[in-house]
Amino acid sequence: MSSTRLGRLQKAPEFFITRDALTLPRDDRRAFLRKAFAAASAASVVAAAPRAFAQSSSATSAGDPAILNLPAHSKGLGQPVAARPYGLPSKYEENLQRRESPGLTRVGAASVSFAPLQGFFGIITPSGLHFERHHQGWWDIDPTQHRFMINGLVANPKVYTMDDLMRMPSVSRMHFLECGANTGMEWGNVAVPTVQYTHGMLSCCEFTGVPLKWLLDDCGIDLKKAKFILAEGADGSSMTRTINLSNALDDAIVAYGMNGEMLRPENGYPLRLVVPGVQGVSWVKYLRRIEVGDMPYATKDETLHYIDLMPDGQHRQYSSIQEVKSVITSPSGGQVLLDKGFFNVTGIAWSGRGKIRGVDVSVDGGKNWKAARLETPVLDKCLTRFNVDWTWDGKDAILMSRATDSTGQVQASISAMRKVRGTRSIYHNNAIQSWLVSPNGEVSNVQVA
């Protein structure tokens, strides 16, 4: 790479935890770490594969004992079903976990944990690895004592028990959930080391519950006067958020289920609000009340926090939509490519305005772009997985992805974002993310101007 190109990059500084704590184990669990994909020039064509790639010759040519000799688990009796009444991941996957960020928030104890996006497949986030953001810690609430109320501009204010809600007709839909502050540390010249920290306040799950519009209709909402709703949580912070009535009547869900089971306590058990496409703080956890009103409520959590500081010093409020965004998750920061050759570059894209229409990928810092494959399903306000073939020649490379959504919105560069939004913002950074692959195979976070 030329000195001119290097002059446009800002290398990631040292962070508050070691790189080793963030790097995935160097074993054969990740396709990009397998030497089987090296020396693409010697590859043979594999049927149904997206392109030719190297076969696993390094192991078979030497007579790999792992395939020639039967291991103990092929000759003995395994553990009985009763050993694990509730399934757990393999002990060999224990390094894949949510990680905290000390000092990121104002409270003494960490209130944010980041999802390990670098280790995920597909689009669904495992319940135990869903990112967390708490304003007063999490609670495990007795569902038999929990109540949900709707009041305000309705003809018949009502209080629902969990039994009431779970007896009603329900829907199940897959949607992404992203904190408004996700990727916030990249606004300035800070480049944190891994995708877990740059984009890890993001998850995608199947949510089950009662559409909010059905409940509002059940209470006789006054559609002539109603313009907004106020959602309130039952935790110690009494989290309250104003939400447009259009969102409430569109696809919002009063949810009790996530990924086929009840919500986890960290995710709002027994009840949370799901507002697809809107920043996560509006997905109020431990939901206890919705009030229907005719104007924004201007609560503490939307006048002092979750506002965008503009270059002229003004605050942009109620900017809740999560705009079109994407990120390459592998190869990504903190990972290591063991040898040159074929790799599958993979990542995720999403938009709070609709579906993902396309994703382009560049391996030369944005000089040239190639259309990636969008893997099904491609759903509304949901993560979309993309893949693209890449043969690494062992030289410097800069990997970037750029998404376009169904409304025509295109993901912008960080420099274009800063021209409009400045450098003092925290929220709603949907800029293009760049990863530098060095000749030694190490991948790090850089920012292309």
C-alpha positions, 0 to 999 in steps of 0.5 A: 500500500502506498504512503499516500493511501496510508496517509488517509487512514487512522489506525485503531488506538489501544482500547481498554481491554486487550486484543486477545480478549476480543479475538476469536479462537484460532481453530477450524470453527471459522471458514476464514481461518481455514488453510483449506481455502489457501492457494486458490489458483490450485482449486478445482471447481466444486459443484453448487459453490458460488465459485472455485476455491481450494480443496482441503489438501493440507490435511488429507495429503499428510494422512490426518490422524483426526480422520484416520483414527476413530476418536473416543466419542465415536466409540463410547456412550454419550451423555443422557438427555437429562444431563441438560434440561435446558440446552447450552452452547458447546464448551468450545464456543465459550469465548463467544459472549457478550462483552461490557464496555466500562466507562461508556455510560454515566452510571458506575456499573456497566449498563451496556453489553455488546453482541459478538457479531463476528461469530454469528451466522445468518440473521437471528441473534441467539437469545443469550447473546442479544445485546443489552442496554439498561438504564437502571439494571434488569429485573426478573419480574413475576408475570402473575403480578405484572400489569399493563395499562392503556389510558389517555385518549381512549374511550375505555382505559383498560388494565391487562394481565399477562394471561389476558394478553397471551389469550389474545390472537398473536403475531410473530415477526422478525425485526432488528433492534439497534441502539441509537448510540450504536457505532457512536464511538466512531463519530470522532477519530476513535476507532475501536478494535472489533465489530463487536464494539463498533456495531454490537449494540444490534440484534435481530430476533423473532418477536411474538405478541399482540399488535399494539393497534389491536389493543388500542382498538380494544380500548377505543382510541380517539383517532381524531385527537390522538397523535402520539403515544407514551410508552412507560417501563416498570424498571427503576428508571421509569423509562418513557418514550414518545412514539408517533401514532403512525408507528404505533398503528403500523407494525408495533407489537406488545411482545412477550415472546422472543425466538420461540420462548418467553422474553429473557429478563435482560430483554424486558420479561415479561413484556416489552414494546417492539417498534420496528425500525425505530431506535432501541430506547423506544422498545420499552422493556418491562412495559407497564403503560401506554398513554395516548396523547395529542402531542410529544411528551418531552420526557427526560429521556428524549430531551436530555438524552438520545438527541443529536448535537448538530454542528451549529449547537442545536439539538435534533430531537425525535430522530428515532428512525435507524437509517440504512446501514451495513457492516462486514462481520468477517473478516473484521477487526481483531481477526487474523487471516492465516494465509492468502487465497479464497475467502467468503466476505460476509456481513449484515445490512438493515434499514428502519425504512424497509427492506434491503435492496442491495449491498456493494462491497469494496476491497480497495478502500472504495475505488471499485465496488462489487454487488454482494449476494443477498441471502434469503429471507430479505424482510422488512426492517430486519437484518439481511445477510450478504456474502461476496467472494474474494481472493486475497493476494496477501497485500494490504486491502481495505474492506467496505460495504455500502447498503441501499434500501427499498426507499432508495436511501444509500449508506454514506461515508463517514466524511459525508456524515461529518459534513452534515452532522459534525463530530460531536454527535453520539447517535444515529451513525450509519456511516460505511465501516472500513477494515484494513487487512495487513500483509501479516493477515491482521485485520484492524479498524480504520477510517477512510476519509 
